[in-house]
Amino acid sequence: MSHVGNKIRAGFFATPERQGEYFAHLLEVEGSGVWLDPTCGEGEILKQLTAAFQKEDCRITTYGVELDKGRADKAKSVLDHTINAPIESMVIQNEAVSFLYLNPPYDFTMKGIDDESADRKEWTELYRNTKYLKEQGLIMYVIPSYRYSDKRIARFLATHFYNVGMMRFSDDDYDDFRQCIFIGNKKTGKHKEFNQKLFDFLIQMESDEFVMENVTPVDRFVAANKKWSVPAGVEKLRTFYTKLANKSDFVEGIRKSKGFQAFKNRSKPRQLDIGNPILPLNVGQLALLLASGAVNGEIGEGDNYHLVQGLELVKKIPSEEKKVHDNGSVTTITKIRTRREVSVKVITPQGKILKLV
């Protein structure tokens, strides 16, 4: 399989730059706004689409989300705002995005740990991300041609978008990628008329022969000067963050916290120092000190250096007592008593582990 084919099987490939040039010629930008790519990869396609429209009186703010850290780091250098996180974890302002570029990974997303079923990402990302698009906002949806025949995808597109267009990659790239592009503006209002003709067309795209005969390459749309409007909108999203905390953000705070310092102090080996007792310690008293944890740590030095650990083991011992009544009946009473034992272990300089008690 080709390098491109391997990437597709892995669920990711970057939109070819040549196709990006065609995509940009399809757009007619009315003014400043927010443009979003929720599975942005390295961010190059969104940067390419906005480059021709960035002007003093037209400020396009780019937002991207990418699960892979390496690709997200590259996207941060070309997009205004990029978050390394799964799109499922994102909180994004609804109905604020002027242009949505949607080229989801071509794999499955699990519904839950205990679920046996899964949904394709082409469907879940279409359904999830359309809510971020403002009314009359423009979507450019790029997925494998046969996936448009999925009834959920076909019905959703036929219900929620107008001024629609369907095209495939130009012949230069179609054989390698088999991708088609849906483009359309989001409908307004709660009651949306269903486009039966579009639905019927999409259902037939399962056949590659149908696609080749009925879906026009994108370069021909460009040659015909066909345009889709991207409405102006807000220049900044009020909400754009992930609900998943990045552990690296808390490392410094943890290091400086009083609790962490106390933990470090308690976990350090301690040198035994029992002072100068008035009377010599007998074995039992030393065992109690060890068992209580008072002398856990280091004892002695040089050839007499040992590591000592003392534990107090608390056990519950059940016992039964039978009581005979005057009428001959017997009552069994279960009692629980507590027994405390001492366990002391020593590691010698030679590495031997000795259990003293």
C-alpha positions, 0 to 999 in steps of 0.5 A: 500500500502507498504512503498515502494509503497507510495514512488513511488506514491510520485514520489521518491524512493531510488535505493535499495543498493543491486541493486546498487551493481549489477550496479557497477559490470557492469562498467569498468572505463577507467579513471578519469571523471565527474559523474552526477546524475541530480535527485540525492535524498540523493546521496547514489547511485552515491556514491555507484557506484563510491566507488570501482573506486576511486583511486590515478590515477582515480579521479571521481568527483561526481555532483548531483542536487536535488529539495528537500532541506532535501534530497539535504542537505544529498547529500551534505555530500556524493557527491563532488558537490550538488545543491538544485534546480530544474534541469530545472534551471541548467546550466551545461557544455554540452558533458562533463559527462563521466557517467550519472545516470538517475533515474527521479521522476515518475510524471508529469512536467508542461510545463507552467502556462497556459498550460493544457498538461504535460510531464512525467519526464522520458521523459523530463529528458532523453531528457534534460540530454543526452546533458550533456553526452560526446560522448561515455559516458555511461548512466544508465537509471532506470525507470518503465518497462512499460515507455520504451514503450513510443514512444518518449523514445523508439525512442530516446534510439534507435537513440542516443545510441549503445552497449546497454543493457536492464535488470530488477531489480533482483527478490529480488526487481523487484516485489516491484519496477517494474524497468528496467535498460537501459544502453548504450554508447552515439553515436558520430557524427550528423548522427545517425543510427536508431536501429529498432530492439531495438525500436520494443523491447522497444515498447513491454515492456508495457506488464509486461508478455513480460518483465518477459519473455524477460528482463533478471535480472541484477544479471544474467548480472553480473554473465556473467561478462558483462561490459560497458566502462565508458570513461575518461574525464574532472575532473571538470565541467566548468559550474554547477550552478542554474539560480535561486538565493537562497534568503538566500545568500542575507540576510546579504547583505540586512541587511547591505545595506544603503537602508534597514537601511533608510527603517528601520529608516523611518518605526520607530514610531517617537515622535512628536517634533514641538519645540517652535513655535512663535505663538500658533498653531491653529487647522487648522495648526495642521491639515496641519502638520498631513496631510503632514506627519510631525507629523506621529507617537507618541504624548504625554506620559503615559495616554496621549500617542497617535498614530497619522497618517495624510494623504493628500487626492488628488481628481480630480473633473470633471466639465462641461461647455457648450458654445452656439455659434452664430449659435445655436450649443453647445460645451461642455467643460470638466474641471478637478480641483484638490481638497485636503482634510485632513484625520487624525486618532488617536489611543488612549491608550484604542485602540480606532481609532478616525477619527478627520478630 
